[in-house]
Every structure is written in structure tokens, then in C-alpha cells.
Amino acid sequence: MLERITINPEICHGKPTIRNKRYTVESILEYLSGGDSIDSILEEFKDLEKEDILACITFAYQMLKNKTINIIGDEISA
């Protein structure tokens, strides 16, 4: 699934994107965290597939799994 996530310095300033398209993992996660469903994202962006959205979630999970997050008061730092 993670092979769908690509990092190319010439696309979106090297941010992780979906299949070398200009959809960043960050933007897809922002849609999801804002309450959009996978189906609504797919309806809006016809060239994406369900597996692309799931790959974004898996990518985020893998990144967080390997990172320590500190919570101090109301602030979160990595």
C-alpha cells in the first residue's frame, strides 16, 4: 500500500504525494480530519482511488509510530 505514496523533490516541494500526483498526504489527512468521508473525497477527486486514501492513513500511522511525541501543558512537540 505504501508504494502509492511518493516523494519527488520536483512535485509539491518534495512533500509526500499520492502516485506522483499533486495530492499531498497532508491535504488528504486534512480533509479526513475535517470530517470528509473517503467517499466524499473520491467523489471530489475522480482520479484518486480508495487505496490512495488508505495509503495516506497508513503513511501517517507509520510516521507517528516511529516518532516520540511530547505533551507539555497544552502544547504538543515532536
BATI-709943 format. One record per atom (N, C-alpha, C, O): residue number from 0; x, y, z. Coordinates in steps of 0.1 Angstrom, whole numbers. Atoms other than C-alpha are relative to their C-alpha. Layout:
residues N
{num=NUM east=X north=Y up=Z} .
...
***
This chain:
residues 78
{num=0 east=8 north=-12 up=0} .
{num=0 east=0 north=0 up=0} .
{num=0 east=9 north=13 up=0} .
{num=0 east=5 north=22 up=-7} .
{num=1 east=-8 north=-12 up=-1} .
{num=1 east=28 north=24 up=8} .
{num=1 east=7 north=4 up=-13} .
{num=1 east=12 north=15 up=-14} .
{num=2 east=-6 north=-3 up=13} .
{num=2 east=41 north=22 up=-28} .
{num=2 east=-8 north=11 up=-7} .
{num=2 east=-3 north=17 up=-16} .
{num=3 east=8 north=-11 up=6} .
{num=3 east=13 north=46 up=-36} .
{num=3 east=4 north=14 up=4} .
{num=3 east=1 north=24 up=-2} .
{num=4 east=-5 north=-12 up=-5} .
{num=4 east=30 north=73 up=-16} .
{num=4 east=14 north=3 up=-6} .
{num=4 east=23 north=-5 up=-4} .
{num=5 east=-13 north=-3 up=7} .
{num=5 east=58 north=90 up=-35} .
{num=5 east=5 north=14 up=5} .
{num=5 east=-2 north=22 up=9} .
{num=6 east=-7 north=-12 up=-4} .
{num=6 east=83 north=117 up=-26} .
{num=6 east=9 north=4 up=-12} .
{num=6 east=19 north=-3 up=-15} .
{num=7 east=-8 north=-5 up=11} .
{num=7 east=97 north=137 up=-55} .
{num=7 east=3 north=14 up=2} .
{num=7 east=-7 north=22 up=3} .
{num=8 east=-3 north=-14 up=-3} .
{num=8 east=115 north=169 up=-50} .
{num=8 east=-5 north=10 up=-10} .
{num=8 east=-6 north=22 up=-7} .
{num=9 east=6 north=-9 up=11} .
{num=9 east=100 north=183 up=-82} .
{num=9 east=-15 north=1 up=1} .
{num=9 east=-21 north=9 up=-7} .
{num=10 east=15 north=0 up=-1} .
{num=10 east=64 north=177 up=-71} .
{num=10 east=-3 north=5 up=14} .
{num=10 east=0 north=-2 up=24} .
{num=11 east=4 north=-6 up=-13} .
{num=11 east=49 north=198 up=-42} .
{num=11 east=11 north=2 up=9} .
{num=11 east=10 north=-1 up=21} .
{num=12 east=-12 north=-3 up=-9} .
{num=12 east=83 north=207 up=-29} .
{num=12 east=5 north=-12 up=8} .
{num=12 east=11 north=-10 up=18} .
{num=13 east=-6 north=12 up=-7} .
{num=13 east=92 north=171 up=-20} .
{num=13 east=-9 north=-5 up=11} .
{num=13 east=-5 north=-14 up=18} .
{num=14 east=9 north=6 up=-10} .
{num=14 east=62 north=166 up=3} .
{num=14 east=-5 north=-14 up=-5} .
{num=14 east=-6 north=-16 up=-17} .
{num=15 east=6 north=12 up=5} .
{num=15 east=47 north=131 up=2} .
{num=15 east=-13 north=2 up=-7} .
{num=15 east=-22 north=9 up=-2} .
{num=16 east=12 north=-1 up=8} .
{num=16 east=21 north=128 up=-25} .
{num=16 east=-5 north=-14 up=-4} .
{num=16 east=2 north=-24 up=-1} .
{num=17 east=6 north=12 up=5} .
{num=17 east=-2 north=102 up=-40} .
{num=17 east=4 north=-3 up=-14} .
{num=17 east=1 north=5 up=-23} .
{num=18 east=-4 north=5 up=13} .
{num=18 east=13 north=84 up=-70} .
{num=18 east=5 north=11 up=-9} .
{num=18 east=2 north=12 up=-21} .
{num=19 east=-6 north=-11 up=7} .
{num=19 east=33 north=114 up=-81} .
{num=19 east=-10 north=10 up=-6} .
{num=19 east=-7 north=18 up=-15} .
{num=20 east=10 north=-11 up=3} .
{num=20 east=1 north=135 up=-84} .
{num=20 east=2 north=11 up=9} .
{num=20 east=10 north=10 up=18} .
{num=21 east=-2 north=-12 up=-9} .
{num=21 east=-2 north=169 up=-68} .
{num=21 east=-10 north=-1 up=12} .
{num=21 east=-14 north=10 up=17} .
{num=22 east=8 north=1 up=-12} .
{num=22 east=-23 north=155 up=-40} .
{num=22 east=9 north=-4 up=11} .
{num=22 east=15 north=-15 up=11} .
{num=23 east=-9 north=3 up=-11} .
{num=23 east=-3 north=157 up=-8} .
{num=23 east=-7 north=-9 up=11} .
{num=23 east=-19 north=-8 up=12} .
{num=24 east=6 north=8 up=-11} .
{num=24 east=-8 north=132 up=20} .
{num=24 east=-6 north=9 up=11} .
{num=24 east=-16 north=7 up=16} .
{num=25 east=4 north=-10 up=-10} .
{num=25 east=-11 north=162 up=43} .
{num=25 east=-14 north=5 up=-4} .
{num=25 east=-23 north=6 up=5} .
{num=26 east=13 north=-5 up=4} .
{num=26 east=-41 north=176 up=23} .
{num=26 east=-11 north=-10 up=2} .
{num=26 east=-22 north=-7 up=6} .
{num=27 east=10 north=10 up=-1} .
{num=27 east=-59 north=143 up=22} .
{num=27 east=-3 north=-2 up=15} .
{num=27 east=-15 north=-4 up=19} .
{num=28 east=2 north=2 up=-14} .
{num=28 east=-54 north=139 up=60} .
{num=28 east=-8 north=12 up=6} .
{num=28 east=-16 north=10 up=15} .
{num=29 east=7 north=-11 up=-4} .
{num=29 east=-67 north=174 up=64} .
{num=29 east=-15 north=-1 up=-3} .
{num=29 east=-24 north=3 up=5} .
{num=30 east=14 north=2 up=3} .
{num=30 east=-99 north=166 up=46} .
{num=30 east=-6 north=-10 up=9} .
{num=30 east=-17 north=-8 up=14} .
{num=31 east=6 north=10 up=-9} .
{num=31 east=-104 north=135 up=67} .
{num=31 east=-2 north=5 up=14} .
{num=31 east=-12 north=3 up=20} .
{num=32 east=1 north=-5 up=-14} .
{num=32 east=-97 north=153 up=100} .
{num=32 east=-11 north=11 up=1} .
{num=32 east=-16 north=14 up=11} .
{num=33 east=11 north=-10 up=0} .
{num=33 east=-122 north=180 up=89} .
{num=33 east=-14 north=-6 up=-1} .
{num=33 east=-24 north=1 up=-1} .
{num=34 east=13 north=6 up=0} .
{num=34 east=-149 north=154 up=87} .
{num=34 east=-5 north=-6 up=-14} .
{num=34 east=-15 north=-13 up=-14} .
{num=35 east=3 north=5 up=13} .
{num=35 east=-149 north=145 up=50} .
{num=35 east=2 north=-16 up=0} .
{num=35 east=11 north=-21 up=7} .
{num=36 east=-1 north=15 up=1} .
{num=36 east=-155 north=108 up=43} .
{num=36 east=9 north=-4 up=-12} .
{num=36 east=11 north=4 up=-21} .
{num=37 east=-8 north=5 up=11} .
{num=37 east=-134 north=87 up=20} .
{num=37 east=-8 north=1 up=-13} .
{num=37 east=-3 north=5 up=-23} .
{num=38 east=8 north=-1 up=12} .
{num=38 east=-163 north=85 up=-4} .
{num=38 east=-2 north=14 up=-5} .
{num=38 east=-2 north=17 up=-17} .
{num=39 east=1 north=-14 up=5} .
{num=39 east=-167 north=123 up=-5} .
{num=39 east=13 north=5 up=-6} .
{num=39 east=12 north=13 up=-16} .
{num=40 east=-13 north=-3 up=6} .
{num=40 east=-130 north=127 up=-12} .
{num=40 east=1 north=-6 up=-14} .
{num=40 east=5 north=1 up=-24} .
{num=41 east=-1 north=7 up=13} .
{num=41 east=-132 north=102 up=-40} .
{num=41 east=-10 north=6 up=-10} .
{num=41 east=-7 north=7 up=-22} .
{num=42 east=10 north=-7 up=8} .
{num=42 east=-163 north=120 up=-54} .
{num=42 east=6 north=13 up=-6} .
{num=42 east=4 north=17 up=-17} .
{num=43 east=-6 north=-13 up=4} .
{num=43 east=-144 north=153 up=-55} .
{num=43 east=12 north=-2 up=-9} .
{num=43 east=14 north=6 up=-18} .
{num=44 east=-12 north=2 up=8} .
{num=44 east=-112 north=139 up=-69} .
{num=44 east=-1 north=-13 up=-7} .
{num=44 east=3 north=-24 up=-2} .
{num=45 east=3 north=12 up=8} .
{num=45 east=-121 north=114 up=-96} .
{num=45 east=12 north=-9 up=-3} .
{num=45 east=10 north=-21 up=-6} .
{num=46 east=-12 north=8 up=3} .
{num=46 east=-85 north=103 up=-103} .
{num=46 east=6 north=-7 up=12} .
{num=46 east=16 north=-14 up=10} .
{num=47 east=-5 north=7 up=-11} .
{num=47 east=-80 north=90 up=-68} .
{num=47 east=-8 north=-13 up=2} .
{num=47 east=-19 north=-14 up=-3} .
{num=48 east=6 north=13 up=-3} .
{num=48 east=-88 north=55 up=-56} .
{num=48 east=0 north=-2 up=15} .
{num=48 east=8 north=4 up=23} .
{num=49 east=1 north=3 up=-14} .
{num=49 east=-98 north=42 up=-22} .
{num=49 east=13 north=-4 up=6} .
{num=49 east=16 north=1 up=17} .
{num=50 east=-13 north=4 up=-5} .
{num=50 east=-64 north=26 up=-18} .
{num=50 east=9 north=12 up=2} .
{num=50 east=18 north=11 up=11} .
{num=51 east=-8 north=-12 up=-2} .
{num=51 east=-48 north=60 up=-22} .
{num=51 east=-3 north=7 up=13} .
{num=51 east=7 north=11 up=20} .
{num=52 east=4 north=-6 up=-13} .
{num=52 east=-67 north=74 up=8} .
{num=52 east=5 north=-9 up=11} .
{num=52 east=10 north=-4 up=21} .
{num=53 east=-5 north=9 up=-11} .
{num=53 east=-59 north=43 up=29} .
{num=53 east=15 north=0 up=1} .
{num=53 east=20 north=-1 up=12} .
{num=54 east=-15 north=-1 up=0} .
{num=54 east=-22 north=46 up=19} .
{num=54 east=4 north=13 up=8} .
{num=54 east=14 north=12 up=15} .
{num=55 east=-3 north=-12 up=-8} .
{num=55 east=-23 north=82 up=33} .
{num=55 east=-1 north=-3 up=15} .
{num=55 east=8 north=2 up=23} .
{num=56 east=2 north=3 up=-14} .
{num=56 east=-36 north=69 up=66} .
{num=56 east=11 north=-9 up=5} .
{num=56 east=16 north=-7 up=16} .
{num=57 east=-11 north=9 up=-4} .
{num=57 east=-11 north=41 up=67} .
{num=57 east=13 north=7 up=1} .
{num=57 east=21 north=5 up=10} .
{num=58 east=-12 north=-8 up=-1} .
{num=58 east=17 north=65 up=59} .
{num=58 east=1 north=8 up=13} .
{num=58 east=11 north=8 up=19} .
{num=59 east=0 north=-8 up=-12} .
{num=59 east=7 north=88 up=87} .
{num=59 east=2 north=-8 up=12} .
{num=59 east=10 north=-5 up=22} .
{num=60 east=-2 north=9 up=-11} .
{num=60 east=5 north=59 up=111} .
{num=60 east=14 north=-4 up=1} .
{num=60 east=20 north=-4 up=12} .
{num=61 east=-14 north=4 up=0} .
{num=61 east=40 north=47 up=101} .
{num=61 east=9 north=11 up=5} .
{num=61 east=18 north=9 up=12} .
{num=62 east=-8 north=-12 up=-4} .
{num=62 east=54 north=82 up=106} .
{num=62 east=-1 north=2 up=15} .
{num=62 east=9 north=5 up=22} .
{num=63 east=3 north=-3 up=-14} .
{num=63 east=38 north=86 up=140} .
{num=63 east=6 north=-12 up=9} .
{num=63 east=11 north=-10 up=20} .
{num=64 east=-5 north=11 up=-7} .
{num=64 east=48 north=51 up=151} .
{num=64 east=15 north=1 up=3} .
{num=64 east=19 north=-5 up=13} .
{num=65 east=-14 north=-1 up=-2} .
{num=65 east=84 north=59 up=147} .
{num=65 east=5 north=13 up=6} .
{num=65 east=17 north=17 up=5} .
{num=66 east=-4 north=-13 up=-6} .
{num=66 east=83 north=93 up=164} .
{num=66 east=-5 north=1 up=14} .
{num=66 east=-15 north=-4 up=18} .
{num=67 east=4 north=-3 up=-14} .
{num=67 east=82 north=104 up=200} .
{num=67 east=-7 north=13 up=0} .
{num=67 east=-2 north=23 up=-5} .
{num=68 east=7 north=-13 up=-1} .
{num=68 east=56 north=130 up=208} .
{num=68 east=-1 north=3 up=15} .
{num=68 east=-5 north=-5 up=23} .
{num=69 east=0 north=-5 up=-14} .
{num=69 east=59 north=151 up=240} .
{num=69 east=-12 north=9 up=2} .
{num=69 east=-14 north=18 up=-7} .
{num=70 east=11 north=-9 up=-3} .
{num=70 east=29 north=168 up=256} .
{num=70 east=4 north=7 up=12} .
{num=70 east=5 north=1 up=23} .
{num=71 east=-3 north=-9 up=-11} .
{num=71 east=37 north=197 up=278} .
{num=71 east=-10 north=10 up=2} .
{num=71 east=-12 north=19 up=-7} .
{num=72 east=12 north=-9 up=-2} .
{num=72 east=7 north=216 up=292} .
{num=72 east=-9 north=-2 up=-12} .
{num=72 east=-15 north=-13 up=-14} .
{num=73 east=9 north=1 up=12} .
{num=73 east=-14 north=224 up=261} .
{num=73 east=7 north=-1 up=-13} .
{num=73 east=1 north=-1 up=-24} .
{num=74 east=-7 north=0 up=12} .
{num=74 east=14 north=221 up=236} .
{num=74 east=5 north=-14 up=-3} .
{num=74 east=9 north=-22 up=6} .
{num=75 east=-5 north=13 up=4} .
{num=75 east=25 north=191 up=216} .
{num=75 east=12 north=2 up=-9} .
{num=75 east=12 north=11 up=-17} .
{num=76 east=-12 north=-1 up=8} .
{num=76 east=60 north=187 up=202} .
{num=76 east=5 north=-14 up=-4} .
{num=76 east=3 north=-23 up=3} .
{num=77 east=-5 north=13 up=5} .
{num=77 east=77 north=160 up=182} .
{num=77 east=15 north=-1 up=2} .
{num=77 east=21 north=-11 up=-1} .
***
